[in-house]
Amino acid sequence: MSTTRSVVIGCGSYLPQRILTNEDLAKTVDTSDEWIIQRTGIRERRIAAPGEFTSHLGVNAAKAALADAQMEPSDIELIVLATSTPDNTFPATAVSIQAGLGITQGAAFDIQAVCSGFVYGLAIADSLLRSGTFKRALVIGAETFSRILDWTDRTTCVLFGDGAGAIVLEAQQQPGAREDRGVLTSHLRSDGRHKEKLYVDGGPSSTGTVGHLRMEGREVFRHAVAMITDVIEASFKATGYTANDIDWFVPHQANKRIIDGSAHKLGIDPKKVVTTVDRHGNTSAASIPLALAVARADGRIKPGDLVLIEAMGGGFTWGASLLRW
């Protein structure tokens, strides 16, 4: 029996022009290139220019994805933006992106699940497309984390960067088999008991300020691999696939040690792991679509490939999706 699937038909990204290297950071905080690389695998990250907002990054990534899909903005009925660094408290930054693209129909909204945001956004858009509510959607991850960093805290300011990635999803009829193209399964989790391990110490209803990112790095690392394994194993169980079946593993780009540890625990061949954390740093909700865009542009991800994505973020939130490109 045929079924409706949300198929990726376009992918794009955008990075700010300014590159901030580890050597640059070592001039302002007590750190070194060797220290950062050894602990994180990060060599450089991008920083948004003054006056360059999350919406600007999102618009550029969306335009690239639409061009890849050979679609016009008017073909899009839904925009789901994953971000923790909106332009304003309200309205949703997604509506600014909608306006920036010249779209006047459909719906646009933000979702906030920190680094897991793109996985959450994909699952939400997939549900709305499969229900028949919309035909085509932009799912975007866009962040300007440089605006919420404490640049005197060497444990956090070296980790994050700015950027945006986007995909175009289209509802298509598929045979209803596990070989279908599109999103095959998604699994989302959260556990608010871990809030104090990774959070921003400000907000409209608490301090009336934006605040800065605070993190207990050891605690985040300790939980990460087990939580990631949980949702990936759920994805395999739901589809009948195994680690040997996937063509590409595109994880959230937080820390190379976490990426390597997760792949090892799951038995995923290191050659199948897409890693961009060395060039981008942790771009939170933007990291997975940025990595997808890199692997698509360089020819690694091809139509028909089985792609596994996963992320974990503040809250804690975590999730995974399995899709056939």
SULSUL-V858152 format. One record per residue. RES is the residue in three letters. PSI is psi in degrees with one decimal (* if undefined). BURIAL is I if it has 9 or more other C-alpha atoms within 8 Angstrom, else O. Layout:
# SULSUL-V858152
{{RES/PSI/BURIAL} {RES/PSI/BURIAL}}
This chain:
# SULSUL-V858152
{{MET/130.0/O} {SER/156.9/O} {THR/160.3/O} {THR/128.7/I} {ARG/152.5/I} {SER/108.5/I} {VAL/134.9/I} {VAL/119.8/I} {ILE/-2.2/I} {GLY/151.0/I} {CYS/137.0/I} {GLY/168.6/I} {SER/168.9/I} {TYR/134.9/I} {LEU/137.1/I} {PRO/157.1/I} {GLN/-35.2/O} {ARG/126.5/O} {ILE/126.6/I} {LEU/111.4/I} {THR/168.2/I} {ASN/-36.9/I} {GLU/-36.8/O} {ASP/-43.8/O} {LEU/-35.8/I} {ALA/-17.2/I} {LYS/-17.1/O} {THR/-22.6/O} {VAL/162.0/I} {ASP/85.0/O} {THR/-179.2/I} {SER/160.5/I} {ASP/-44.4/I} {GLU/-43.5/O} {TRP/-45.3/O} {ILE/-46.4/I} {ILE/-43.6/I} {GLN/-38.3/O} {ARG/-23.2/O} {THR/-25.8/I} {GLY/1.9/I} {ILE/134.7/I} {ARG/-32.0/I} {GLU/165.8/I} {ARG/164.5/I} {ARG/146.5/I} {ILE/127.4/I} {ALA/143.3/I} {ALA/157.8/O} {PRO/132.6/O} {GLY/-1.1/O} {GLU/113.2/O} {PHE/170.4/I} {THR/-40.0/I} {SER/-36.9/I} {HIS/-43.4/I} {LEU/-44.0/I} {GLY/-40.2/I} {VAL/-44.6/I} {ASN/-40.8/I} {ALA/-40.9/I} {ALA/-41.6/I} {LYS/-40.3/I} {ALA/-40.3/I} {ALA/-40.4/I} {LEU/-39.9/I} {ALA/-40.2/I} {ASP/-35.8/I} {ALA/-6.8/I} {GLN/44.5/O} {MET/157.3/O} {GLU/154.4/O} {PRO/-33.6/I} {SER/-14.1/O} {ASP/-11.7/O} {ILE/132.6/I} {GLU/-15.0/I} {LEU/134.3/I} {ILE/121.0/I} {VAL/115.6/I} {LEU/123.6/I} {ALA/119.6/I} {THR/149.0/I} {SER/1.5/I} {THR/66.8/I} {PRO/159.7/I} {ASP/-42.7/O} {ASN/162.0/O} {THR/-44.8/O} {PHE/156.7/O} {PRO/174.0/O} {ALA/139.2/I} {THR/-25.4/I} {ALA/-34.5/I} {VAL/-28.3/I} {SER/-38.8/I} {ILE/-42.4/I} {GLN/-48.4/I} {ALA/-39.1/I} {GLY/-26.5/O} {LEU/-7.9/I} {GLY/20.9/O} {ILE/131.9/I} {THR/3.1/O} {GLN/170.9/O} {GLY/-156.2/O} {ALA/152.1/O} {ALA/131.9/I} {PHE/160.3/I} {ASP/151.2/I} {ILE/146.4/I} {GLN/102.9/O} {ALA/25.6/I} {VAL/-129.3/I} {CYS/-21.0/I} {SER/1.3/I} {GLY/-40.3/I} {PHE/-39.0/I} {VAL/-43.6/I} {TYR/-45.9/I} {GLY/-39.7/I} {LEU/-43.4/I} {ALA/-39.6/I} {ILE/-48.4/O} {ALA/-40.0/I} {ASP/-44.4/I} {SER/-42.3/O} {LEU/-35.0/I} {LEU/-42.7/I} {ARG/-27.5/I} {SER/-13.1/O} {GLY/2.7/O} {THR/-38.4/O} {PHE/161.7/I} {LYS/-42.3/I} {ARG/145.4/I} {ALA/150.0/I} {LEU/125.6/I} {VAL/120.1/I} {ILE/139.7/I} {GLY/122.2/I} {ALA/134.5/I} {GLU/144.5/I} {THR/68.0/I} {PHE/-19.7/I} {SER/-21.0/I} {ARG/-13.4/O} {ILE/16.0/I} {LEU/146.4/I} {ASP/104.6/I} {TRP/4.1/O} {THR/-7.0/O} {ASP/101.8/O} {ARG/-17.7/I} {THR/-19.0/O} {THR/-36.9/I} {CYS/-19.5/I} {VAL/-11.1/I} {LEU/-30.6/I} {PHE/156.5/I} {GLY/179.4/I} {ASP/151.5/I} {GLY/177.7/I} {ALA/146.0/I} {GLY/154.8/I} {ALA/151.7/I} {ILE/153.1/I} {VAL/125.4/I} {LEU/141.4/I} {GLU/134.0/I} {ALA/121.9/I} {GLN/148.3/O} {GLN/129.6/O} {GLN/163.0/I} {PRO/-21.0/O} {GLY/23.2/I} {ALA/167.8/O} {ARG/-10.8/O} {GLU/0.3/O} {ASP/149.8/I} {ARG/154.2/I} {GLY/-173.9/I} {VAL/120.4/I} {LEU/-35.9/I} {THR/150.1/I} {SER/144.8/I} {HIS/121.9/I} {LEU/142.3/I} {ARG/159.6/O} {SER/155.2/O} {ASP/98.9/O} {GLY/-8.6/O} {ARG/-16.5/O} {HIS/13.1/I} {LYS/-45.7/I} {GLU/-9.0/O} {LYS/-22.2/I} {LEU/107.7/I} {TYR/173.8/I} {VAL/130.8/I} {ASP/42.1/I} {GLY/169.1/I} {GLY/160.2/I} {PRO/-43.0/I} {SER/-9.1/O} {SER/-56.6/O} {THR/-14.1/O} {GLY/15.5/O} {THR/169.6/O} {VAL/-43.0/I} {GLY/179.0/I} {HIS/154.1/I} {LEU/135.3/I} {ARG/139.9/I} {MET/139.1/I} {GLU/89.8/O} {GLY/-43.4/O} {ARG/-40.4/O} {GLU/-41.0/O} {VAL/-46.2/I} {PHE/-40.2/I} {ARG/-37.7/O} {HIS/-24.2/O} {ALA/-53.5/I} {VAL/-41.7/I} {ALA/-41.4/O} {MET/-41.5/I} {ILE/-43.4/I} {THR/-38.5/I} {ASP/-52.4/O} {VAL/-28.3/I} {ILE/-42.9/I} {GLU/-35.0/O} {ALA/-37.0/I} {SER/-41.7/I} {PHE/-42.1/I} {LYS/-39.0/O} {ALA/-27.6/O} {THR/-17.9/I} {GLY/1.5/O} {TYR/165.2/I} {THR/175.4/O} {ALA/-30.4/I} {ASN/-22.8/O} {ASP/-27.7/O} {ILE/146.2/I} {ASP/-36.9/O} {TRP/134.9/I} {PHE/114.9/I} {VAL/88.1/I} {PRO/165.3/I} {HIS/134.9/I} {GLN/78.2/I} {ALA/-43.0/I} {ASN/128.3/I} {LYS/-30.1/I} {ARG/-37.9/I} {ILE/-43.8/I} {ILE/-49.5/I} {ASP/-40.4/I} {GLY/-39.9/I} {SER/-45.3/I} {ALA/-41.2/I} {HIS/-45.3/I} {LYS/-34.1/O} {LEU/-7.3/O} {GLY/30.1/O} {ILE/128.5/I} {ASP/126.7/I} {PRO/-27.1/O} {LYS/-16.6/O} {LYS/-0.8/I} {VAL/125.0/I} {VAL/120.2/I} {THR/124.5/I} {THR/3.0/I} {VAL/-27.9/I} {ASP/-31.8/I} {ARG/-29.1/I} {HIS/-19.7/I} {GLY/-164.7/I} {ASN/109.2/I} {THR/23.7/I} {SER/-125.7/I} {ALA/-16.0/I} {ALA/-12.4/I} {SER/-41.5/I} {ILE/-50.2/I} {PRO/-30.6/I} {LEU/-45.4/I} {ALA/-39.2/I} {LEU/-43.3/I} {ALA/-38.9/I} {VAL/-48.7/O} {ALA/-28.5/I} {ARG/-43.1/I} {ALA/-34.4/O} {ASP/3.9/O} {GLY/1.1/O} {ARG/-53.5/O} {ILE/122.9/I} {LYS/158.5/O} {PRO/133.6/O} {GLY/-12.1/O} {ASP/143.5/I} {LEU/119.6/I} {VAL/129.6/I} {LEU/126.5/I} {ILE/149.8/I} {GLU/158.6/I} {ALA/157.1/I} {MET/139.4/I} {GLY/-178.8/I} {GLY/145.8/I} {GLY/-55.5/I} {PHE/149.4/I} {THR/151.0/I} {TRP/158.4/I} {GLY/166.6/I} {ALA/151.5/I} {SER/146.2/I} {LEU/125.4/I} {LEU/151.0/I} {ARG/122.9/I} {TRP/*/I}}
